[in-house]
Amino acid sequence: MQVIMRSSTGPVPTRLRSMTARKLDRLARVAPDASRADVHLSEERNPRIAGRHACSITVQMRQGSVVAHAAAATPELALERVLDKIRHQVARLKDRRVRSPHGAGPRRGRRVRTRS
């Protein structure tokens, strides 16, 4: 998976880059059709805001894209939160794809009545 990191405050620290790449590799196990991840880090300048560091991730997949946003006191924590949200969304999307489609036939345990 191709990972593109951007920051509005300047260059992205290498520890954040390596942490992001490592965690997104785990995401690639759940969603092998994910081709690209755009990570955007920003910081609010207002000292009154508790979650000053914001992070958003957009993952491009074959069916479309999955987007999540999160904010926290530190960039690492914001990244963790947004990655949890992305993992949850991708797992839900995979679960929807794996389940049988509507009209696939009777479910287990149900009787099919036929006229005789």
Secondary structure, DSSP 8 states (H G I E B T S, - for coil): -EEEEEESSSS--HHHHHHHHHHHHHHHHH-TT--EEEEEEEE---TT-S--EEEEEEEE-SS-EEEEEEEESSHHHHHHHHHHHHHHHHHHHHHHHHS--TTS---TT-------
